[in-house]
Amino acid sequence: TLPELGSSQEKLNKRQTLILGYYGANNFGDELMLASLLEVLREKNKNSTDYSILVVNEYKEYNYKQWECKCFYPPTSLTELIIGGGAHIDDLDLPVYSFIPYLAVELSLLMLERSKNVNWLAVSSNSILINKFYIEKLSKVIANAQEFSVRDLYTFNTLREAGIDSHNITIRE
């Protein structure tokens, strides 16, 4: 169980930052860098940011409590990605990972490149798709996904009108 720090209201007003490194690998240099990094960031940002640390999973007995922030172990084997529900089909020009439709497509492509199962279940779209790069990437996902289903005929038709082959798309209400 990871420690909960601060109230829910405090968390709503804070930036969320993930720190990635070889933390927990029993390497004094990396741990020293993390300690210095957290000290400087906390001083600079005062109490405006919540930090989380992604630690390597080699040492399951890692003392994450020393950092007074959440620590996560990456999965050792990710064999499947499921994108479920919601308007995850949107080609708005926001190629950042905080924009779920972009993140979902990019993660799906990475998983497919590694021969992993990708499933999009009962997703929906915005009214029109025009970004040719997004449409091209989404088409690859649809063609190679274990399942790609949409929640309504409207989304199905939006994809077809964008020039996407609909043979691998099913409708799930």
C-alpha positions, 0 to 999 in steps of 0.5 A: 500500500502506497502512502497517501499524502495531503488532502484530496483538495490539495492534490487537485491543485498540485502538479503531478510529476513522475521521476524515472530513473534506476532508483531502487537498484541498490546504486548509491549514485542514483539514490544520491541523485534522487535525494538531491533532485527531490530536495531541489525540486521541493525547495523550488516548487514549495508544496505545489507538486506531488512527486511519484517515483518509478523504481526498478523492480529488482529489489522488492524490499526497496524503502520507498517511504524514505522519499515521502512520495509514491513509488511504483514498480513497472510491470514485469510483463505487459501482455495486453492493453485495453482501451475502454469506453469514452471518446478515445477517438479524437484527432484534435492536434494535441500530440501530448501524452496527457491527451488520452486519444493521442496516448491511447493510439501511441501506446497501442502502436508500441504494444502492437510492435511488440506483438502484444494484444491490443483491445479497444472496447466500445469507444466513441469518436468526435464528429469528424476526423481530418488529421491524416497522421492520426487517421493513419496511426488509428488505421494501423491500430484498428487493422491489428487490434485483437478487438476494436469495437465502437459503441454506436453507428455514429462512430462507426460511420465517422471512421468510415467517412475518414477513409478507415477500413471498417472490416475489423470494427464491431459495434457494441452498445 
